[in-house]
Amino acid sequence: MRSTSPVPSPKLHFFSYKSGFLFFGFILVFNLIFNPLLRMIGVDQQLALYIINTIGISVGLTGVMVLIEGKFKTKKQMTALFFSLFIGSLLACYLIVYR
């Protein structure tokens, strides 16, 4: 049966405000905790930002998508999402931090 709704459904998934707030809050807290720790052991500031944000983005976004949004049900889907986000954030964070 065809949908007769006058409002088309969006093609891309948009986060709820709650998910966005939790994700950016997680990134902020992750940076505030682990960036000084890496700096204390002698890691360069740019490298510390690169490492912390790469890990934080992939973990945080995977957590939001799995726990808050409930989008992925199996471990295989969750693992694929994590590694694809990890590779994407490796590239994006490199361009942001080092370019």
N, CA, C and O of each residue as an XYZ file, in Angstrom:
396
protein
N       0.835     -1.164      0.000
C       0.000      0.000      0.000
C       0.890      1.239      0.000
O       1.898      1.273      0.706
N       0.549      2.207     -0.742
C       1.310      3.429     -0.904
C       0.977      4.447      0.173
O      -0.174      4.593      0.586
N       2.013      5.145      0.617
C       1.807      6.173      1.626
C       1.235      7.423      0.966
O       1.719      7.862     -0.077
N       0.217      7.981      1.573
C      -0.399      9.193      1.025
C      -0.084     10.412      1.871
O      -0.781     11.424      1.803
N       0.966     10.310      2.665
C       1.349     11.418      3.524
C       1.847     12.590      2.683
O       2.653     12.391      1.774
N       1.380     13.817      2.968
C       1.820     14.969      2.184
C       3.262     15.377      2.479
O       3.870     16.104      1.694
N       3.814     14.917      3.601
C       5.189     15.262      3.974
C       6.091     14.090      3.617
O       5.931     13.001      4.169
N       7.037     14.291      2.703
C       7.928     13.178      2.351
C       8.903     12.883      3.502
O       9.310     13.782      4.238
N       9.260     11.617      3.632
C      10.214     11.257      4.685
C      11.621     11.647      4.236
O      11.952     11.526      3.056
N      12.449     12.115      5.171
C      13.799     12.523      4.786
C      14.648     11.323      4.390
O      14.489     10.233      4.940
N      15.545     11.525      3.437
C      16.408     10.450      2.971
C      17.547     10.193      3.952
O      18.006      9.059      4.084
N      18.004     11.232      4.636
C      19.076     11.098      5.611
C      18.498     11.103      7.016
O      17.473     11.728      7.286
N      19.181     10.390      7.903
C      18.742     10.379      9.295
C      19.282     11.611     10.001
O      20.478     11.891      9.925
N      18.435     12.338     10.675
C      18.852     13.497     11.444
C      18.780     13.138     12.915
O      17.831     12.488     13.356
N      19.786     13.560     13.680
C      19.832     13.281     15.101
C      18.794     14.112     15.834
O      18.431     15.210     15.414
N      18.334     13.561     16.928
C      17.478     14.347     17.810
C      18.371     15.311     18.583
O      19.589     15.133     18.626
N      17.780     16.313     19.181
C      18.552     17.273     19.972
C      19.244     16.576     21.135
O      20.380     16.906     21.475
N      18.566     15.621     21.737
C      19.146     14.877     22.858
C      20.416     14.151     22.420
O      21.425     14.192     23.125
N      20.378     13.493     21.274
C      21.542     12.767     20.783
C      22.680     13.711     20.441
O      23.835     13.437     20.767
N      22.367     14.808     19.796
C      23.403     15.787     19.458
C      24.044     16.381     20.694
O      25.266     16.525     20.754
N      23.235     16.728     21.680
C      23.748     17.281     22.926
C      24.641     16.276     23.640
O      25.715     16.638     24.119
N      24.214     15.024     23.718
C      25.016     13.996     24.378
C      26.317     13.733     23.633
O      27.361     13.549     24.260
N      26.271     13.713     22.315
C      27.480     13.464     21.532
C      28.503     14.581     21.732
O      29.665     14.310     22.038
N      28.083     15.822     21.563
C      29.031     16.933     21.711
C      29.476     17.111     23.161
O      30.607     17.527     23.411
N      28.615     16.806     24.101
C      29.016     16.815     25.499
C      30.058     15.741     25.784
O      31.013     15.975     26.526
N      29.872     14.568     25.195
C      30.845     13.486     25.348
C      32.196     13.882     24.775
O      33.227     13.641     25.403
N      32.206     14.482     23.599
C      33.463     14.909     22.977
C      34.155     15.955     23.849
O      35.371     15.902     24.032
N      33.397     16.894     24.382
C      33.967     17.933     25.236
C      34.592     17.333     26.493
O      35.732     17.650     26.831
N      33.853     16.471     27.184
C      34.359     15.853     28.410
C      35.547     14.941     28.107
O      36.513     14.912     28.869
N      35.484     14.202     27.008
C      36.569     13.319     26.596
C      37.851     14.127     26.372
O      38.932     13.710     26.786
N      37.724     15.285     25.715
C      38.876     16.156     25.496
C      39.381     16.753     26.798
O      40.590     16.817     27.021
N      38.471     17.191     27.663
C      38.880     17.803     28.928
C      39.588     16.819     29.859
O      40.425     17.225     30.665
N      39.262     15.542     29.759
C      39.890     14.542     30.620
C      41.194     14.021     30.020
O      42.231     14.035     30.683
N      41.147     13.563     28.774
C      42.284     12.830     28.221
C      43.346     13.700     27.555
O      44.504     13.291     27.478
N      42.990     14.867     27.082
C      43.987     15.735     26.467
C      45.052     16.167     27.476
O      46.238     16.073     27.163
N      44.684     16.633     28.667
C      45.728     16.959     29.648
C      46.558     15.746     30.078
O      47.747     15.881     30.366
N      45.943     14.571     30.123
C      46.696     13.369     30.489
C      47.779     13.054     29.458
O      48.910     12.729     29.817
N      47.429     13.152     28.193
C      48.428     12.915     27.153
C      49.508     13.990     27.161
O      50.680     13.705     26.917
N      49.108     15.223     27.441
C      50.084     16.316     27.505
C      51.050     16.109     28.678
O      52.229     16.445     28.567
N      50.565     15.560     29.798
C      51.415     15.323     30.963
C      52.489     14.277     30.690
O      53.585     14.348     31.247
N      52.177     13.308     29.833
C      53.174     12.274     29.541
C      54.071     12.669     28.370
O      54.903     11.877     27.927
N      53.900     13.904     27.865
C      54.833     14.420     26.871
C      54.403     14.331     25.426
O      55.235     14.488     24.532
N      53.141     14.088     25.167
C      52.646     14.020     23.788
C      52.414     15.436     23.272
O      51.891     16.284     23.995
N      52.799     15.692     22.034
C      52.593     16.990     21.394
C      51.105     17.350     21.398
O      50.246     16.473     21.312
N      50.812     18.644     21.500
C      49.422     19.088     21.603
C      48.608     18.706     20.374
O      47.469     18.260     20.512
N      49.162     18.870     19.177
C      48.416     18.514     17.971
C      48.170     17.009     17.888
O      47.082     16.577     17.508
N      49.173     16.215     18.240
C      48.999     14.767     18.219
C      47.978     14.327     19.266
O      47.183     13.422     19.015
N      47.996     14.958     20.430
C      47.016     14.632     21.462
C      45.598     14.948     20.987
O      44.686     14.144     21.184
N      45.408     16.106     20.366
C      44.091     16.453     19.822
C      43.657     15.451     18.753
O      42.498     15.035     18.719
N      44.574     15.071     17.896
C      44.283     14.120     16.817
C      43.846     12.770     17.388
O      42.833     12.212     16.965
N      44.606     12.253     18.343
C      44.295     10.945     18.924
C      42.977     10.982     19.693
O      42.118     10.121     19.502
N      42.822     11.973     20.556
C      41.639     12.052     21.408
C      40.371     12.246     20.586
O      39.361     11.591     20.843
N      40.412     13.132     19.609
C      39.211     13.375     18.807
C      38.890     12.218     17.877
O      37.716     11.931     17.640
N      39.900     11.547     17.345
C      39.636     10.385     16.499
C      38.933      9.291     17.291
O      37.926      8.738     16.848
N      39.465      8.990     18.443
C      38.859      7.944     19.277
C      37.506      8.407     19.822
O      36.538      7.647     19.815
N      37.441      9.651     20.292
C      36.207     10.165     20.873
C      35.048     10.218     19.892
O      33.920      9.863     20.235
N      35.324     10.660     18.676
C      34.256     10.742     17.673
C      33.727      9.360     17.319
O      32.514      9.157     17.252
N      34.626      8.415     17.094
C      34.163      7.081     16.700
C      33.428      6.378     17.843
O      32.407      5.730     17.614
N      33.936      6.499     19.065
C      33.269      5.869     20.213
C      31.953      6.592     20.534
O      30.922      5.956     20.749
N      32.005      7.924     20.563
C      30.822      8.703     20.918
C      29.683      8.549     19.929
O      28.532      8.361     20.323
N      29.999      8.628     18.656
C      28.941      8.512     17.649
C      28.388      7.096     17.576
O      27.190      6.904     17.368
N      29.256      6.105     17.745
C      28.767      4.726     17.799
C      27.857      4.538     19.009
O      26.797      3.920     18.906
N      28.272      5.072     20.149
C      27.443      4.962     21.351
C      26.092      5.617     21.194
O      25.074      5.055     21.596
N      26.074      6.803     20.612
C      24.807      7.511     20.403
C      23.910      6.735     19.436
O      22.713      6.582     19.681
N      24.489      6.253     18.348
C      23.680      5.531     17.363
C      23.133      4.213     17.915
O      22.010      3.825     17.596
N      23.924      3.529     18.739
C      23.498      2.227     19.255
C      22.634      2.372     20.510
O      21.560      1.777     20.595
N      23.095      3.154     21.474
C      22.397      3.218     22.764
C      21.221      4.187     22.778
O      20.162      3.860     23.316
N      21.387      5.366     22.201
C      20.334      6.380     22.266
C      19.341      6.228     21.117
O      18.132      6.156     21.334
N      19.865      6.181     19.893
C      18.986      6.096     18.724
C      18.462      4.679     18.483
O      17.397      4.513     17.890
N      19.192      3.661     18.931
C      18.761      2.275     18.755
C      18.740      1.821     17.317
O      17.871      1.040     16.929
N      19.679      2.292     16.515
C      19.653      1.991     15.083
C      20.224      0.628     14.732
O      19.740     -0.016     13.801
N      21.236      0.174     15.451
C      21.896     -1.067     15.090
C      21.697     -2.091     16.192
O      21.903     -1.791     17.368
N      21.302     -3.287     15.819
C      20.938     -4.303     16.804
C      22.011     -5.374     16.980
O      22.141     -5.925     18.073
N      22.781     -5.683     15.941
C      23.753     -6.767     16.041
C      25.157     -6.222     16.272
O      25.455     -5.068     15.963
N      26.008     -7.081     16.823
C      27.397     -6.689     17.062
C      28.140     -6.466     15.749
O      29.038     -5.628     15.675
N      27.770     -7.210     14.722
C      28.416     -7.058     13.421
C      28.135     -5.664     12.850
O      29.046     -5.015     12.335
N      26.898     -5.204     12.937
C      26.546     -3.864     12.462
C      27.252     -2.798     13.281
O      27.742     -1.810     12.735
N      27.304     -2.998     14.601
C      27.945     -2.037     15.486
C      29.449     -1.966     15.210
O      30.026     -0.878     15.209
N      30.080     -3.105     14.980
C      31.507     -3.136     14.687
C      31.802     -2.467     13.346
O      32.771     -1.717     13.224
N      30.977     -2.735     12.350
C      31.166     -2.101     11.044
C      30.992     -0.593     11.138
O      31.746      0.156     10.518
N      30.007     -0.140     11.906
C      29.799      1.293     12.106
C      31.002      1.912     12.806
O      31.486      2.964     12.389
N      31.493      1.266     13.873
C      32.628      1.802     14.617
C      33.855      1.947     13.720
O      34.490      3.002     13.709
N      34.194      0.907     12.973
C      35.401      0.976     12.153
C      35.261      1.944     10.986
O      36.236      2.591     10.604
N      34.071      2.054     10.417
C      33.891      3.042      9.346
C      33.978      4.464      9.903
O      34.552      5.345      9.263
N      33.411      4.693     11.093
C      33.547      6.004     11.730
C      34.987      6.275     12.142
O      35.449      7.413     12.061
N      35.698      5.249     12.582
C      37.093      5.408     12.977
C      37.956      5.817     11.786
O      38.780      6.725     11.896
N      37.770      5.156     10.663
C      38.539      5.499      9.460
C      38.165      6.890      8.966
O      39.038      7.674      8.595
N      36.875      7.198      8.960
C      36.436      8.531      8.533
C      36.940      9.627      9.454
O      37.335     10.697      8.991
N      36.928      9.368     10.760
C      37.411     10.394     11.687
C      38.927     10.508     11.670
O      39.462     11.579     11.953
N      39.637      9.421     11.342
C      41.091      9.512     11.157
C      41.418     10.521     10.067
O      42.279     11.384     10.240
N      40.727     10.402      8.953
C      40.980     11.301      7.824
C      40.523     12.727      8.114
O      41.250     13.684      7.847
N      39.327     12.867      8.657
C      38.775     14.203      8.921
C      39.582     14.933      9.996
O      39.874     16.120      9.850
N      39.938     14.241     11.059
C      40.720     14.886     12.125
C      42.120     15.247     11.649
O      42.672     16.266     12.065
N      42.692     14.429     10.789
C      44.010     14.767     10.238
C      43.935     16.074      9.451
O      44.777     16.957      9.608
N      42.914     16.181      8.604
C      42.760     17.400      7.810
C      42.498     18.624      8.684
O      42.982     19.716      8.389
N      41.738     18.443      9.748
C      41.406     19.574     10.619
C      42.604     19.990     11.485
O      42.887     21.180     11.624
N      43.300     19.016     12.061
C      44.378     19.325     13.002
C      45.668     19.732     12.291
O      46.343     20.669     12.718
N      46.008     19.042     11.224
C      47.312     19.243     10.600
C      47.294     20.105      9.344
O      48.368     20.421      8.831
N      46.184     20.488      8.841
C      46.137     21.319      7.615
C      45.691     22.708      7.903
O      45.598     23.528      6.990
